[in-house]
Amino acid sequence: MVGTEPSDVVRRWAVPAGRPVFFPVLNMQHPRSCARTPRSLAVAEATASLNGLPLPLREFTAPFMTGGTQRYAWGVWGGIGPLIPGAYASEIKGRATSGFWVDTTYHLESKPF
């Protein structure tokens, strides 16, 4: 799945059958030169569902390197367990107290790859 700028988006996406899918609801990253500890967003709302059923979400923070630069990542992420072939609908909504928001609907087709 792909992230969005603040907007209301509908997308179609093919996912491999039998493989889990992980996705961000809200996330950000920054170089260590900006801050020595991970920054985060103040979350006002974070939800995700698959065919109308709520999905569990978790907050993650981790350091990583890219191009020789130490960076930090923060996010509220969800996951969908391995899907059998078929059609699914996933809704992802997130809103930070700063005004940043996302509202994305994915029409998923799970199929063998």
N, C-alpha and C positions, 0 to 999 in steps of 0.2 A: 504494500500500500504506500501511497505517496502523500506527503504532507501538503498543506495549503497555506497560503497567506490568509489573513482574516477574511473569510468569505463563506458563503453558503454554496456548496459544490455537490454535484451528483456525478459519479464516475462509474465506469464499468471496468472490471478487473478479472482476469483469469488467474486462478491459483491452483497449484498442483494438488491433486487429490492425495490424501494420506500424509500431508505435511502440515505442521503447525504454522501459523501466521502470527507475527508480532507487529504491533503498530503503536505509534505515539498518539496520544490524545493532545497533550501539550508538551513541548520540549524546547530546549535551547542549548547552546554551547558557546564557549568563549575561550580565548587563550589565557593561559596562566598570568600573562603580563597585565591583563585587565583586573584580575583578582586572584589572590592566592588560595581561595576556597571557592567551591562551586556556587554559582549564583542560581537562583530559582525564581519562578513566578509565584505570586500569591494566587492560589487557585480559588475561584469562586464557584466553578462547576467543572466536573469531569465525569462524563458518562460514555458508555459504549454498549451496544447491543447487537445481537445476531438473531435475525428473524423475530425481533421484538423481545427477546429474553436478555436481561442484563448480563454483561460480562464483567468479571473481576478486573480491577485496575491496581497497579502498584507504582509507587514512586521509586525511581532509580537515580543514582548519582554515580558517576565514574570518571576517572581520568583516562585520557588516551593521547596518543601521539599522532601527528600528521605533519608531513614535511619537515620533521625535526623540531616541531613546536609542540610543547606540552599544552593540552587543552583539557577543559572540564565539560562534561555533559550532564544535564539534568533533564528529567522528564517524568511524566505520568504515562505509563504504557499499559497496554492490554494485549491479550493474546486469544487466539482462537485455536482450539485443539484440531488435530487432523480431521479434515472434512471428507465425507464420502462424496463421490461425484454427484453434482446437482447444482441447483441455483439457490442463492442465499442473498439476504439483504443485511448490511451492517450499517448502523448509524453511530457516528462518533461526534460528540459535542464537548467542547472545552471553552472555558472563559476564565481569564485572569482578571483580578481586580483592577489592573491597569487599563482595561478596555480591550486587550487583545482577545480574539475569539475565533473559533472554528466550528463549523457545522457541516459535516460531510456525510453523504450517503454513498455507500459502495454497493453496487449490484455485482455480486461475486458469482463466478461460474467455476466450480471445482471440477477439474477433469484430469485424467492421466496425462503426464507429460513425457 
